[in-house]
Amino acid sequence: MLGFNESEFSAQIASAVSLRPQIESYVDQLLAGGIDNILLVGSGGTYAQMWPYELLARQKSTMPIRAAIAAEIIESGDAQLNERTLAVFTSVSGTTDDVVRAIDYVSSQGASTIAFTGYPESPIAQKVGKAFISQPKTWPFDMQMLLLIGSILNQRGEFGDYNLVAGEMENLPDALVAVAEKAEEQAISFAEANKDTDYHFLIGGGPLWGFTYLYSMCILEEMQWIKTSRVHSAEFFHGALELLEEDTSVIIFQGEDSTRPLTDRAEEFAKRISSNVEVFDTKNYELAGFSPVSRALIAPIVLDTVMGRVSKHLERVRDHSLDLRRYYRVMEY
């Protein structure tokens, strides 16, 4: 497969999943010491990747667990931020400037800090109280976040399926390789059909809303310089639907959680208007070794793998490197 190193990919996913004992041991110590709230802090894609776990906590827990934008929290603060706060950070490189500054800020307010990254000597890993290290360039961080938030909720008696889900995550490396292989045909077809498309409209909901935001802004906009709109499937009928025309490229991300009917409804309407609607649905993948409860929770990980194949083929057909930037980490701002 184009640009796919199976052994490296599998090793990265396995390295994230293998952090389970370390994460659970840390959670034991954390809860014994006492925390009142958790901040999931990120920038861009790492901020969006926090949303499924804020949602999971909102559905199951009475503990305040919420996502925060790194640059914003530095300027605006947070009334609940104190010495009984856990602040969680992620960074592939371990060097994201907004995240580095946010660690300094929340630490000054007394919060406990942890980070997930692939580089133990990076500024982010060095600044937090506890760094969990995976293989370099491991992405996404959903595996670690699901283990962390799942373990916390489990210890609080709020997530009885945690051990089932965490145990099944050991199947992720093989399952995701199979996902990548199956996704290749759709990825090639979509990329070829949309080689010259200069605008995409993206829809997703539930645990996939964060991924919808991420793929729209961090991949299509940042890495391919393509204009996009993105909307939560629950909000689609409150204004965004007016942007659809008969040739609008609509990308729909569909999962297997309780919000699926909301995305079904948006899909049905979009197909009435546009002739260019592409649905990427986790139900189309076998995911051997995963129960229904786990399938719903790992949907962002699955679609990250699927859309990784799409991204590689967009890069090819558009002759536009995914590493090319005009402004990000190029200009001062």
N, C-alpha and C positions, 0 to 999 in steps of 0.2 A: 504494500500500500504506500502511496505517495507520502513521503515525509513522516513515516510511522516506524519508530524503533520499538518493536514489541518487547524486547528484553528490558530496555530502559523504562518504558511505560509501566510494565508490570512491577519492576523493582520499586518505582516511585510510589505506586498505589499501595504495594505491600508494606513499604516503610511507614506510610501514614497509618495504616490499619494496625501495624505492630506496636504503635504507641499506646494501645489500650491499657496494658498494665501500669505504665507510668502515669497515664491520665487518671486512672481510677485511684491509684495510690495518692496522687496529689489531691484529688477531690475529697478523699477521706480526711486528709490533714486540713484542708480548707474548711470543710464544714464543721470539723471539730473545733477549729479556732473561731468560727462564727463569721458569717457574712450576711448582709441584709439585702444586697442587690448586686446585679451584674451588668456591666456595660460591655457591649460587643462593638469594638471601635475599629473602623476601617476607612479607606479612601477608594473611591471608584469601585472597581471590581471586588476588592476585599470588603468594602462596606456592603455591597449588594449581597455578597455571600453570607453575610450575617443574618439576613432577613428570614430564611427558613427556620432558623433556630430561635429567633425572637418569636416567630409564629408558633413553633412547637411549644415554647414555654408559655405563651399566651393561652394556648389551648389546654395545657395540662397543669400549670403551676400557679401558685399564689405569690411566688417570689417575683419581684420586678426584674425582668431580664429584657433589655432593650438594646437596639442597635443605635450607634451614634457615629456621625461623621467626624473624623479626626480633626480637621481644621476648624469645624464649627464649635466643637466642645471646648477648644482652647479659648475661643473668643466669648462664648456664651455661658460656659459653665454648666453645672447640673446640680440642682438642689439636693439630690440624694447622694452625690459623690462625697465620700468620706473614707475613714480608715476601715470601714466595714463593707467597702465596695471591692469587687473583683473586676478588673478591666482586662479584656481579652483582645489581643492584636494578632494579625497575620500579615506576612509579607513574603513573597517568593524570594526576593533579593535580600531582604532584611535591611534595606536602605531607604525605603519610602520616606521622604522628608516630613510630610504631614504626620505620619505615624510616629516617627522619632520624636517630634515635638509634642505630640499628644501623650506619649509615654512620660515625658518629663512633666507635663502638666498634671496628669492624674496622680503621678507619684508625689508631686508637691502637695496634693490634697490628702495624702495618706493611703491611697488605694493600693491593694495588692495587684501585681501585674504579671501576666503570662503572655507568651507569644509562641506562635507556630511559624517556623521558617526552615529553610534547608541549609542555612549557613550559621554555624555556631559562633563565628568570630565577627558577625555583622553587628552594626550599631544597635539594631533592634534586639537581637539576641542578648547582647551585652547589657542593655539598659533595663530589661525586665527582671522581675524577681525569679521567674522560672521560664526557661526556654525549652520547648519540645522540638527536637530536630529530626527532620525526615531527610530523605535523599534530596540533593540539590535539584532545584527546579520542579519539585513536586507540586502539582496543581490538579484539581482544585483543593481547597482546604475544607471541603464539606465533610470528608471522612473524620478529620480531627474535631471539627465543631460538633458533629453528631455524637461522637464519643464523649466529648466534654459535657455538653448540655444534657445529653441523655443520661450520663452517669450522675450528674448533679440531681436531676429530677428523680432518678431511680433511688438515690440515697434518701431523698425526701419523701419517698413513698408515692410519687406522682407519675411514674412511668413504668408500669409493670411489665411492659414488653421489652425493656431495655436489654436484658441478657440475650433474648432471642435475636434482636436486631444486631447487637454487637457481635454475637457469635457468627451470624450469617455474613457479616462484613468480611470475614476471612475469604469468602468466595469472590470478592470484588475483582482481584487481578484477572482471573480467568474469565469471569463474566464480562468484564469491560473490554477485553481483547475480542471476545465474540461479538460484542456490540459494535466495535469499530469495524470489524470485518463485514457485518451485515449492513452497516450504515453507508458503506462505500458506494453502493449503486445509487442510492438516493442523493448522496452528496455530489457525485459527479453530475447527475441529471440536473439537480438544482443549480449548480454552479454554471453549467453550460447554458441553461435556459436564461440565467440572470447575469450573464457576463457583462452586459451593458446597462443593467438596471441601476439607476442612480438614486432610488428612494425605496425603502422598505418600511412597512408598517408591522410592528411586532406585538403579539398578544400572548399573555400568560397569566396564570393566577396561582393562588395558594403557595406551596413551597417553590413553585417555578417562577413567581413574579420577580424574585431577585435575579434569577438567571436571565429572564427576559430583559431586564434593565442592563445587566452586564453584557449580554451579547450585542444589544443595540448600541450601547455607548462605547464599551471597551474594545469590541471587535470590529463591527461594521463602521463605526464612526472613527475611532482612534486608529485602527490598524488598516482600514481600507478606504477611509475618507468618503464614506457613503452616507448620505443624509438618511435619517430614520425618524420615526415616531414610535413610541412605546406606550402601552396602556395595560393596566390590570384588567383581566377579563370581567371582573365585577363592576368596573367603572366604564367599560367600553360603551355602554348605551347612554352615557351621560355627557356626550359631546364629541368624543373621538370618532364615533362612527361616521360623522359628517365628512371626514377626510377621504373616505373610500370612494374610488371611481372604478370603472369597469376594467381598467388595466393595472390597478394598484397591486404591487407585490405585497402580499400579506403572509407573514410567517407566524405560525401558531405553535406554541409549545404546550403539549398536553401530558398530564401525569395521571396518577391513579389514586389520588387522595379524595377527600370529601368535596373539594371544590371543582371536581371535574365537570359537573353539569354547567357551571358558569362558563367554562371555556367551550363546552359543547354548544352552548347558546350563541356565543360570539362567533364560533366557526360557522354555524348554520347561517347566520346573517351575512357574514363576510362572503360566503360562497354564492349568496343570492345577488351580490353586487359585483364582485370581482371574478375574473376568469383566471387569476393568477394567485391562488391560495395554496400554500404548502404547509402541511401539518407534520410536525415531528412529535411522535407519540411513543412514550415508553412502553405502552402495551404491545408494540410491535416487536419487542425484544424478549428473548426467552428468559434471561436472567436466572439461569439454573442455580438452585440452592437458596432462593430468596422467597420468603413468605409474602402474602399480600401486605402486611403491615410494613415490612421492610421495603418492598417495592415502592410504596407511596413515599417513604422517607428518602430513598436514594435517587429519586427522580432527577434532582439537579446534577448529580454525579453522572448519571446515565446520559442525560442530554448534553452535558459538557463534552463527553466522549463523542457523541453523535456529531455535534456541531464543530468539534475539532476537525473532523473529516471534511465538513463543509468549508471551513475556513481555509484548509490547505488547498482545496480545489478552487476556491475563489482567488486565492493568491496566484494559482497557476493560470487560470483562464484570463485574469485581469492583469497579469504581469505586474503585480503590485505586492511587494514583500510585506509580510506581516510585521516585520521589524522596522519598517520605514516610518519616521516621524518628521513632521515639520517643526513642531513646537515643544512637545512633551519631552522633558529632560534635554532639550536642545537650546531653548531660550530661557532667559531669566524671567521669573514672574513671581 
